[in-house]
Amino acid sequence: MKIDYRDGLLFVSLTLEYGGHTPTVHNIILDTGAAQSLIAREAAEPLDIQTGDDDIIVPMLGIGGRDYALRKQIDGLKFGQYHIQNPFVDFGNLEAHPGIDGLLGSDILVPGRFVIGLDTLEIYQKNNQ
């Protein structure tokens, strides 16, 4: 899968599945320094996510400071050919970062065994080239 390199950042897209909706979210930063993936609440609006009893509020800590996100289990997540059933995804506030709809972190990249080719600007799963 191609990586879009702009403004010094690596961007990808992923598809969320929840309640029969399957929006593709673009402008996701490929962030090997993020432990948990995060989707901007605004980018997730087509999912019509409501807070449930099993959801938790988690702290987000990064270069921008401290904030909180809603961690919710969704039906599925697709990144290229990689598909995860029932993952927990964090939904948070990224309004201070226009043009960024989320972060794809180690919680997806490591179990998916992704290899990032910075010379070709491609990402693929190991043994699935």
Backbone hydrogen bonds, N-H to C=O, Kabsch-Sander energy under -0.5 kcal/mol:
donor,donor_aa,acceptor,acceptor_aa,energy
3,I,121,L,-2.8
4,D,11,F,-2.7
5,Y,3,I,-0.7
6,R,4,D,-0.8
6,R,9,L,-2.1
9,L,6,R,-2.2
11,F,4,D,-3.1
11,F,9,L,-0.6
12,V,28,I,-2.8
14,L,25,V,-2.0
15,T,78,K,-2.7
16,L,23,P,-2.4
17,E,76,G,-2.5
18,Y,21,H,-2.3
21,H,18,Y,-2.1
25,V,14,L,-3.5
25,V,23,P,-0.5
26,H,24,T,-0.6
28,I,12,V,-2.4
29,I,27,N,-0.5
29,I,102,G,-2.8
30,L,10,L,-3.0
31,D,29,I,-0.9
31,D,104,L,-2.3
32,T,30,L,-0.6
34,A,31,D,-1.7
35,A,33,G,-0.5
38,L,103,L,-2.1
39,I,90,D,-2.7
40,A,101,D,-2.5
41,R,92,G,-2.5
44,A,40,A,-1.2
45,E,42,E,-1.0
47,L,44,A,-2.1
48,D,45,E,-1.8
55,D,52,G,-1.2
56,I,71,R,-1.7
58,V,56,I,-0.5
58,V,69,A,-2.7
60,M,67,D,-3.3
62,G,65,G,-2.2
65,G,62,G,-1.9
67,D,60,M,-2.3
69,A,58,V,-2.7
70,L,91,F,-2.9
71,R,56,I,-3.2
71,R,69,A,-0.6
72,K,70,L,-0.6
72,K,89,V,-2.7
74,I,72,K,-0.5
74,I,87,P,-2.5
75,D,17,E,-1.4
76,G,17,E,-1.7
77,L,84,I,-1.8
78,K,15,T,-2.9
79,F,82,Y,-2.8
82,Y,79,F,-2.0
84,I,77,L,-2.7
86,N,75,D,-2.4
89,V,72,K,-2.9
89,V,87,P,-0.5
90,D,37,S,-1.0
91,F,70,L,-2.5
92,G,39,I,-2.1
93,N,68,Y,-0.5
94,L,92,G,-0.6
97,H,94,L,-2.2
100,I,97,H,-1.7
101,D,27,N,-2.8
101,D,99,G,-0.5
102,G,27,N,-0.8
103,L,38,L,-2.8
104,L,29,I,-3.2
105,G,103,L,-0.7
106,S,34,A,-3.2
107,D,35,A,-0.8
108,I,105,G,-1.6
109,L,105,G,-2.3
110,V,106,S,-2.0
112,G,108,I,-1.6
113,R,110,V,-1.5
114,F,109,L,-2.1
115,V,124,Y,-3.6
117,G,115,V,-0.6
117,G,122,E,-3.3
118,L,116,I,-1.0
121,L,117,G,-1.5
122,E,117,G,-1.6
123,I,1,M,-2.6
124,Y,115,V,-2.2
126,K,113,R,-3.3
128,N,125,Q,-2.5
